């Protein structure tokens, strides 16, 4: 798929134009496919690829850059040195966020956040375990994506889902990060990166919600993170040994900590943990959090004094004259230009108090653009705001950004249907009709005789008794009650239009009112008109050949089948179908997907199968007892026909007996369409049915409600990729339902 192209290009750092083109194609495809298909197939695969961006120790190495390090693309609050995985994931994150911009905030909260919860969820196995490389990468990807989500959530939405973020994202991540029994495949390097990213995420949320909400909603995650320093401090004092004496095979030693809790400890992991939760890490988190939390740090973090002492030891190690950070007032430290890293944390008086590279001015957080970290340690700069968005420049320093109000944003019925669809398995091959109205297309002044989606499913055609053909856009809009205007109206017909279709190879429209019109759907210009040879012998049925063919097949009332190539003048072929019989008028035509055969259905119920290459009649048989109403040809030499005798029959081309036979109890099936191995049917009593081509005869039927569909059903077409139904009525209105 195209989404895999994005990832395959990124790690090798191709020419910028190639990567730009791949991302642009994914974005274009996301808009073209609509919200349900884009989320089910594009966004879902992009989310899977995001984990692959962080797999392996190579992707978890800091990138080397000269001069000032660029901000971390994942929105890190402290670390301004990205790892390779952050650069690789940039195009994937860009495409994911573009889908959210197209369809709105629900994409973030209903699709991305549940997937993040899945990535960080602990395994089903009980007891200590070692992460595999995929799970390790999933944790890094989850925290990175969560940082993006937080930046683009509105205040109201953030507060609504904050408990979920705390319990389904932060606490599971912290359980892995601070675990004394679970090791990381890439060792201390991966744990360090996850640690810094997690700190950044927590700090970003704190900046968004304020001190009071932090105390109410984030006390447990913040305390859990700080608590690991106390645990390691106690383990160093106890000097835990690797001696297995007194323990059974496979058992880990149990240690009682000062909080009264007894925890298992893997002595082999102590070295990894001590490499991560160093004095520098203590200083990195203590100064900003003490600034941000103020006095409530004493209530939220029981061991804040110990972490402060560890931070002071780090200051002494890099500058003996440094002050103890525990003695610094919580509102003093600033990461702006006034902060002097060599002055022991003593800020210059600028009248502001800074937090995480920002400046508090009254009740407003202002992000300075000229923050310049100096002498970064192995973890990168100690503080400063990294990129909160996907862009560059000032967008990288945003704590909050508004998603643009798109005309395609999900709301109402579109949102309800989208929520259902993203939960459906991709392996589900059945058509589910929920009778959800998504869009209305008024405009015809007469009954809609035929509807036909174009191959891309972004437009469809309709023909009516009002002698017009209209081209309609199929992009989602509104809440399900919106009405859409046609993009183009073709008015060259003189009679009621009973057929409309698309020649896929040349991208021309074919419509028929007794004479065939071939015209350009982009300009509405007539390219060719094919009149019947005798006005007393009108055309009664038309079908178009599949690509790469460019021919049109037409049946006239004298049972003659003619082929016309739209690129050449005159007739291409002419065949007589009656064969001395009098089967009546040709009511329906269908061409096989390969273009090698065409089947004609007559008003007497007779059907004739013709080889288009030789003109030979392969078979003729009495298929029904009434008029043939419609015929469809399917892959595998399968034919489906409906008749006024209330039957729907499935045939093999050269077999005498039908493979399946369905009987409608009340009304004939006058219109139907195919979805995979299923047939979606419609009757004049406004009933929609779904039956299988493979299973024994059975049919599920739904009566259309007057709220969703008014008038009498006259035509039906199915959008197989989007799984929507277009329903035409006798009052000239077309409805899009799901």
CORJOWO-V550755 format. One record per residue. N is the residue number from 1. PHI is phi in radians with two decimals (none if undefined). OMEGA is omega in whole degrees, -180 to 180 (999 if undefined). NEAR is the number of other ideal C-beta (glycine too) atoms within 12 Angstrom. Layout:
n	phi	omega	near
N	PHI	OMEGA	NEAR
N	PHI	OMEGA	NEAR
This chain:
n	phi	omega	near
1	none	-178	19
2	-1.10	-179	28
3	-1.11	177	34
4	-1.27	177	21
5	-1.10	-179	25
6	-1.03	-179	40
7	-1.23	-178	36
8	-1.17	179	22
9	-1.37	-168	28
10	-1.16	-174	35
11	-1.08	-177	25
12	-1.53	179	13
13	0.88	-178	16
14	-1.32	174	19
15	-1.02	-179	11
16	-0.95	-178	15
17	-1.13	-180	11
18	-1.18	180	19
19	-1.17	179	28
20	-1.08	-179	20
21	-1.14	180	19
22	-1.09	179	29
23	-1.13	180	33
24	-1.12	179	22
25	-1.17	178	24
26	-1.12	179	39
27	-1.13	178	31
28	-1.08	-180	21
29	-1.12	-179	31
30	-1.10	178	40
31	-1.31	-177	29
32	-1.22	-174	29
33	-1.33	-177	34
34	1.56	-171	39
35	-1.15	-175	44
36	-1.24	-179	41
37	-1.21	178	35
38	-1.08	-180	41
39	-1.29	-176	43
40	-1.25	-172	32
41	-1.99	-179	31
42	-1.52	-178	39
43	-1.09	-179	43
44	-1.08	179	31
45	-1.32	175	31
46	-1.11	178	44
47	-1.11	178	40
48	-1.16	-179	27
49	-1.20	-179	37
50	-1.04	177	45
51	-1.10	-179	36
52	-1.09	-180	29
53	-1.15	-175	41
54	-2.01	-177	47
55	-1.35	174	32
56	1.70	-179	25
57	-1.05	-179	22
58	-1.09	-179	21
59	-1.26	-178	34
60	-1.88	177	37
61	-1.68	177	22
62	-1.16	178	30
63	-1.35	-179	25
64	-1.69	179	13
65	-2.48	179	17
66	-1.65	-180	7
67	1.25	-177	10
68	-1.31	180	17
69	-1.24	178	29
70	-1.25	178	28
71	-1.11	179	40
72	-1.18	-175	44
73	-1.15	-178	41
74	-1.50	177	50
75	1.50	-176	48
76	-1.23	-178	49
77	-1.30	-174	49
78	-1.83	-168	45
79	-1.45	179	47
80	-1.83	176	41
81	-1.87	-179	33
82	-1.27	169	37
83	-1.57	-178	41
84	-1.05	179	31
85	-1.07	178	45
86	-1.15	179	46
87	-1.25	180	34
88	-1.11	-177	40
89	-1.39	-177	45
90	-0.95	179	42
91	-1.10	180	41
92	-1.14	178	46
93	-1.11	179	46
94	-1.07	179	34
95	-1.20	178	43
96	-1.08	-179	45
97	-1.23	176	42
98	-1.10	177	36
99	-1.11	177	48
100	-1.14	177	44
101	-1.14	-179	31
102	-1.19	-168	37
103	-1.98	169	44
104	1.70	-175	34
105	-1.04	178	35
106	-0.97	178	35
107	-1.07	-180	45
108	-1.21	-171	38
109	-1.53	-176	34
110	-1.76	179	31
111	-2.04	-175	37
112	-1.24	-177	41
113	-1.12	175	34
114	-1.05	178	30
115	-1.20	176	34
116	-1.07	178	39
117	-1.04	178	29
118	-1.14	-178	25
119	-1.12	-173	34
120	-1.68	-178	39
121	-1.09	178	22
122	-1.15	-179	25
123	-1.18	-179	21
124	-1.31	-178	7
125	-1.22	178	12
126	-1.56	178	9
127	1.57	-178	16
128	-1.14	-180	25
129	-2.55	177	22
130	-1.90	180	23
131	-1.10	168	34
132	-1.62	-174	21
133	-1.13	180	25
134	-1.20	178	21
135	-1.15	178	33
136	-1.04	178	37
137	-1.14	178	38
138	-1.09	177	38
139	-1.10	180	48
140	-1.14	179	53
141	-1.13	-178	45
142	-1.12	-179	43
143	-1.17	179	49
144	-1.07	-179	55
145	-1.19	178	48
146	-1.08	177	46
147	-1.05	177	50
148	-1.11	-177	50
149	-1.08	-177	46
150	-1.02	-177	44
151	-1.08	-173	41
152	-1.75	176	40
153	-1.52	174	37
154	-1.23	-179	23
155	-1.04	-178	20
156	-1.11	-180	13
157	-1.13	-180	26
158	-1.05	180	34
159	-1.19	180	23
160	-1.18	-175	17
161	-1.75	-179	32
162	-1.01	176	33
163	-1.03	177	20
164	-1.14	180	25
165	-1.08	-179	41
166	-1.15	-172	33
167	-1.53	-176	22
168	-1.76	-179	26
169	-2.13	-172	41
170	-1.12	-177	43
171	-1.13	175	30
172	-1.08	178	34
173	-1.10	-180	42
174	-1.15	179	35
175	-1.12	175	31
176	-1.30	-174	39
177	-1.13	-176	43
178	-1.75	-178	32
179	-1.14	178	33
180	-1.62	-177	35
181	-2.23	-177	29
182	-1.92	179	35
183	-1.66	178	30
184	-1.76	-180	34
185	-0.99	180	27
186	-1.58	174	33
187	1.28	-173	24
188	-1.13	-177	28
189	-1.08	-179	30
190	-1.15	-180	40
191	-1.16	178	38
192	-1.12	-180	37
193	-1.11	178	45
194	-1.09	179	46
195	-1.07	-178	41
196	-1.15	178	48
197	-1.13	-180	47
198	-1.18	176	45
199	-1.00	-179	46
200	-1.06	-180	48
201	-1.11	180	48
202	-1.08	-179	49
203	-1.13	179	46
204	-1.09	178	48
205	-1.13	179	40
206	-1.05	179	44
207	-1.11	-179	43
208	-1.31	-169	39
209	-1.83	179	33
210	1.56	-172	25
211	-1.08	-175	29
212	-1.10	-180	18
213	-1.23	175	23
214	-1.08	-180	32
215	-1.10	-176	24
216	-1.41	-170	20
217	-2.01	-173	30
218	-2.04	-179	42
219	-1.03	-176	29
220	-1.16	178	23
221	-1.07	-179	36
222	-1.12	-180	42
223	-1.12	179	33
224	-1.06	-179	32
225	-1.17	-179	42
226	-1.17	-175	40
227	-1.13	-177	33
228	-1.11	178	40
229	-1.15	177	39
230	-1.14	-179	31
231	-1.10	179	35
232	-1.19	178	36
233	-1.09	179	27
234	-1.18	179	25
235	-1.14	176	29
236	-1.14	179	19
237	-1.19	179	14
238	-1.34	179	18
239	0.93	-178	12
240	-1.09	-177	29
241	-1.78	178	16
242	-1.49	-175	16
243	-1.09	-178	10
244	-1.45	-177	15
245	-1.05	178	9
246	1.48	-180	9
247	-2.10	175	17
248	-1.29	-180	10
249	-1.12	180	6
250	1.46	-180	10
251	-1.59	178	16
252	-1.79	179	27
253	-1.14	177	28
254	-1.78	-178	18
255	-2.12	176	28
256	-1.65	-178	17
257	-1.70	-175	24
258	-1.14	178	19
259	-1.44	178	16
260	1.52	-179	8
261	-1.52	176	16
262	-1.81	-175	14
263	-2.23	174	27
264	-1.35	-179	26
265	-2.37	175	32
266	-1.68	-178	30
267	-1.00	-179	25
268	-1.20	-179	21
269	-1.62	-175	34
270	-1.06	-180	30
271	-1.11	178	20
272	-1.10	-179	31
273	-1.15	-179	35
274	-1.23	175	26
275	-1.29	-178	23
276	-1.59	-175	38
277	-1.60	-176	41
278	-1.59	175	30
279	-1.11	179	32
280	-1.09	178	30
281	-1.12	178	40
282	-1.05	179	42
283	-1.15	-178	41
284	-1.04	-177	45
285	-1.66	-171	44
286	-1.23	-174	44
287	-1.08	180	50
288	-1.13	-178	45
289	-1.21	176	43
290	-1.14	177	43
291	-1.19	-175	38
292	-1.28	-174	44
293	-1.51	180	37
294	1.11	-176	28
295	-1.19	-176	18
296	-1.29	177	25
297	-1.07	179	34
298	-1.22	-179	21
299	-1.47	-175	18
300	-1.44	-172	33
301	-2.01	-178	37
302	-1.08	-175	20
303	-1.79	-177	31
304	-1.11	-180	34
305	-1.17	178	24
306	-1.11	180	28
307	-1.13	176	38
308	-1.09	178	33
309	-1.14	177	24
310	-1.13	177	36
311	-1.12	179	40
312	-1.13	177	29
313	-1.10	178	27
314	-1.16	178	33
315	-1.06	180	36
316	-1.13	-178	20
317	-1.24	180	17
318	-1.71	180	24
319	-2.73	-176	21
320	-0.99	-178	13
321	-1.50	-176	14
322	-1.16	176	26
323	-1.40	176	24
324	-1.28	-179	24
325	-1.10	179	38
326	-1.18	-179	29
327	-1.59	-180	22
328	-1.38	179	29
329	-1.10	-175	20
330	-1.06	-176	29
331	-1.69	-173	23
332	-1.55	-170	29
333	-1.03	178	45
334	-2.37	178	39
335	-1.83	176	42
336	-1.35	-178	32
337	-1.11	-178	22
338	-1.36	-178	26
339	-1.35	-178	38
340	-1.89	-176	24
341	-1.13	179	29
342	-1.64	-178	15
343	-1.70	176	20
344	1.26	178	27
345	1.57	-180	40
346	-1.51	-179	24
347	-1.47	169	28
348	-1.41	-175	17
349	-1.38	178	11
350	-2.05	179	19
351	1.45	180	14
352	-2.13	170	27
353	-2.05	-174	31
354	-1.78	174	37
355	-2.42	173	41
356	0.95	179	48
357	1.43	178	47
358	-1.94	179	38
359	-2.20	177	33
360	-1.49	177	30
361	-2.05	-173	17
362	1.13	177	10
363	-1.79	-177	7
364	-2.02	176	13
365	-1.74	-180	29
366	-1.89	-178	26
367	-1.74	178	34
368	-1.24	-179	27
369	-1.52	-173	20
370	-1.92	177	16
371	-1.16	-178	32
372	-2.25	177	23
373	-1.18	180	31
374	-2.15	176	22
375	0.85	179	15
376	-1.15	177	25
377	-1.48	-179	28
378	-1.06	180	22
379	-1.48	-174	40
380	1.57	179	38
381	-1.01	-175	36
382	-1.24	179	41
383	-2.60	-177	45
384	2.20	-176	46
385	-1.60	177	44
386	-1.59	-174	47
387	-1.26	177	41
388	-1.62	-178	43
389	-2.14	-178	35
390	-1.72	-178	35
391	-1.50	179	23
392	-2.25	178	17
393	1.29	-174	15
394	-1.16	179	19
395	-1.10	-179	27
396	-1.19	-177	31
397	-1.79	-175	37
398	-1.43	171	32
399	-1.52	-179	37
400	-2.61	175	29
401	-2.34	179	30
402	-1.52	170	19
403	-1.25	-180	29
404	-1.11	179	17
405	-1.42	-177	15
406	-1.54	176	27
407	-1.18	179	21
408	-1.71	180	36
409	-1.07	-176	27
410	-1.38	176	40
411	-2.80	176	27
412	1.00	-178	23
413	-1.14	178	32
414	-1.08	180	38
415	-1.16	-180	31
416	-1.09	-180	25
417	-1.17	180	36
418	-1.08	179	41
419	-1.07	178	28
420	-1.19	-173	23
421	-1.13	-177	35
422	-1.24	176	33
423	-1.59	-179	20
424	-1.42	179	24
425	-1.12	177	12
426	-1.19	179	16
427	-1.47	-179	7
428	-1.31	-176	16
429	-1.73	-177	17
430	-1.68	175	20
431	-1.57	-180	33
432	-1.96	-180	27
433	-1.86	-176	31
434	-1.88	180	27
435	1.02	175	29
436	-1.79	-179	34
437	-1.39	-177	34
438	-1.92	-176	44
439	-2.82	176	40
440	-2.18	-178	32
441	-2.26	177	37
442	-1.46	178	25
443	2.74	179	27
444	-1.27	178	35
445	-1.70	177	19
446	-2.31	-179	27
447	-1.05	178	29
448	-1.46	-175	44
449	-1.52	-176	36
450	-2.75	174	39
451	-2.35	-178	46
452	-2.63	176	43
453	-1.27	172	33
454	-1.29	-171	31
455	-1.07	-179	24
456	-1.45	-180	25
457	1.09	175	29
458	-1.76	174	26
459	-2.49	172	30
460	-2.51	-179	45
461	-1.95	175	46
462	-2.44	176	52
463	-2.06	-170	44
464	-2.43	173	42
465	-1.16	-180	27
466	-1.37	175	27
467	1.21	177	28
468	-2.15	170	33
469	-2.07	-177	45
470	-2.10	177	42
471	-1.86	-173	35
472	-2.06	173	41
473	-1.41	-177	30
474	-2.05	179	36
475	-1.40	-179	32
476	-1.14	-178	42
477	-2.73	174	30
478	1.34	-174	24
479	-1.94	-179	25
480	1.90	179	30
481	-1.78	-175	20
482	-1.30	176	25
483	-1.95	-176	21
484	-1.96	178	31
485	-1.54	179	17
486	-1.22	178	28
487	-1.42	-177	25
488	-2.70	177	25
489	-2.15	178	26
490	-1.71	-171	35
491	-2.10	-175	22
492	-1.53	180	26
493	-1.39	-180	32
494	-1.89	-180	19
495	-2.32	178	25
496	-1.08	-179	28
497	-1.54	-178	42
498	-1.95	177	36
499	-2.49	172	41
500	-2.58	-179	43
501	-2.81	-178	40
502	-2.16	168	36
503	-1.42	-169	40
504	-1.17	-176	27
505	-1.11	180	21
506	-1.55	-179	25
507	1.08	177	23
508	-1.88	177	35
509	-1.72	176	44
510	-2.07	178	45
511	-2.37	-173	49
512	-2.47	173	44
513	-2.19	-168	35
514	2.00	170	30
515	-2.22	-176	34
516	-1.60	176	44
517	-2.01	174	41
518	-1.97	-175	36
519	-2.53	-176	33
520	-1.54	-178	23
521	-1.25	-179	39
522	-1.49	-177	16
523	-1.98	-176	15
524	1.38	-177	23
525	-1.41	178	17
526	-1.28	-179	24
527	-1.68	-178	27
528	-2.88	175	28
529	-2.21	179	25
530	-2.00	179	34
531	-1.57	175	21
532	-1.11	-178	27
533	-1.12	179	20
534	-2.29	-178	13
535	-1.09	178	14
536	-1.45	179	10
537	-2.15	-175	21
538	-1.29	174	29
539	-1.33	-177	38
540	-1.99	180	36
541	-2.70	-178	42
542	-2.43	173	45
543	-2.57	179	44
544	-1.89	180	40
545	-1.43	179	37
546	-1.26	176	28
547	-1.10	10	19
548	-1.59	-180	13
549	-1.22	179	29
550	-2.19	-175	28
551	-1.79	175	37
552	-2.11	177	46
553	-1.89	-174	49
554	-2.30	176	44
555	-1.99	179	46
556	-1.89	-174	36
557	-1.21	176	26
558	-1.64	177	26
559	1.12	177	35
560	-1.86	180	32
561	-1.88	-178	41
562	-2.15	178	39
563	-2.03	179	34
564	-2.24	174	37
565	-1.62	-175	25
566	-1.15	-180	34
567	-1.57	-173	19
568	-2.23	176	15
569	-1.32	175	11
570	1.36	-180	15
571	-1.52	177	22
572	-1.61	178	24
573	-2.55	175	26
574	-2.59	-177	21
575	-2.30	177	32
576	-1.66	-175	23
577	-1.73	-172	41
578	-1.13	180	25
579	1.09	180	20
580	1.49	179	10
581	-1.56	176	17
582	-2.17	-174	14
583	-1.40	180	32
584	1.73	-179	29
585	-1.47	174	29
586	-1.35	-177	42
587	-1.68	-175	37
588	-2.62	175	44
589	-2.25	174	45
590	-2.56	179	42
591	-1.88	180	39
592	-1.14	180	31
593	-1.00	178	22
594	-1.47	-178	21
595	1.40	-176	26
596	-1.52	-179	22
597	-2.53	176	36
598	-2.37	180	47
599	-2.07	-180	47
600	-2.03	177	50
601	-1.97	-173	46
602	-1.84	180	39
603	-1.17	178	27
604	-1.49	-175	29
605	1.65	-180	30
606	-1.40	177	36
607	-2.24	-178	43
608	-2.25	178	42
609	-1.87	-175	36
610	-2.13	174	39
611	-1.46	-176	24
612	-1.26	-179	33
613	-1.43	-177	18
614	-1.95	-176	12
615	1.42	-180	21
616	-1.40	175	20
617	-1.40	-178	28
618	-1.38	-176	27
619	-2.91	171	26
620	-2.42	-175	27
621	-2.71	176	31
622	-1.36	-173	24
623	-1.57	-176	39
624	-2.44	180	36
625	-1.69	179	18
626	-2.34	180	27
627	-0.98	170	31
628	-1.35	-178	45
629	-1.65	-179	38
630	-2.79	177	40
631	-2.35	173	45
632	-2.28	175	39
633	-1.89	-174	38
634	-2.13	174	31
635	-0.96	180	17
636	1.52	178	21
637	1.04	-180	23
638	-1.86	177	31
639	-2.10	176	45
640	-2.20	-178	46
641	-2.33	175	47
642	-2.18	-173	47
643	-2.48	176	37
644	-1.24	176	27
645	-1.45	176	26
646	1.29	-176	26
647	-1.89	170	34
648	-2.21	-171	45
649	-2.20	178	42
650	-1.92	-176	37
651	-2.17	160	35
652	-1.62	-170	23
653	-0.93	-173	33
654	-1.93	177	17
655	-1.78	-174	19
656	-1.28	-175	13
657	-1.69	177	13
658	-1.23	178	27
659	-1.43	176	25
660	-2.49	-180	29
661	-2.49	180	25
662	-2.00	-179	35
663	-2.19	176	25
664	-1.43	-173	32
665	-1.24	-171	15
666	-2.01	-173	15
667	-2.26	175	27
668	-1.21	178	31
669	-1.51	-173	44
670	-1.58	178	34
671	-2.64	177	40
672	-2.74	176	44
673	-2.57	-173	35
674	-1.96	173	34
675	-2.33	-178	32
676	1.07	180	23
677	-1.74	180	24
678	-2.16	177	35
679	-2.02	176	41
680	-1.81	-171	43
681	-1.98	176	45
682	-2.45	-180	44
683	-2.21	-180	33
684	-1.20	176	26
685	-1.53	176	23
686	1.09	176	33
687	-1.94	178	33
688	-1.86	-180	38
689	-2.11	176	38
690	-2.26	178	34
691	-2.33	-174	35
692	-1.70	174	28
693	-1.49	-172	36
694	-1.92	-174	19
695	-1.44	176	18
696	-1.03	-175	13
697	-0.92	175	21
698	-2.82	-177	17
699	-2.57	174	29
700	-1.74	-174	21
701	-2.11	178	25
702	-2.22	177	28
703	-1.53	179	21
704	-1.18	178	31
705	-1.38	-180	17
706	-1.17	179	14
707	-1.23	-177	15
708	-1.65	-177	31
709	-2.59	179	34
710	-2.01	-177	21
711	1.62	-179	26
712	-1.90	-179	26
713	-1.17	-179	40
714	-2.01	-178	36
715	-2.69	-175	42
716	-2.58	172	48
717	-2.55	-177	42
718	-1.94	173	36
719	-1.68	-171	36
720	-1.16	-179	23
721	-1.31	-178	24
722	-1.49	180	38
723	1.06	176	38
724	-2.00	177	43
725	-2.04	170	44
726	-1.78	-176	45
727	-2.12	177	47
728	-1.67	-176	46
729	-2.19	-180	37
730	-1.30	178	25
731	-1.62	175	26
732	1.56	-179	30
733	-1.76	176	36
734	-1.93	180	47
735	-2.05	173	47
736	-1.79	-178	46
737	-2.17	178	40
738	-2.31	999	37
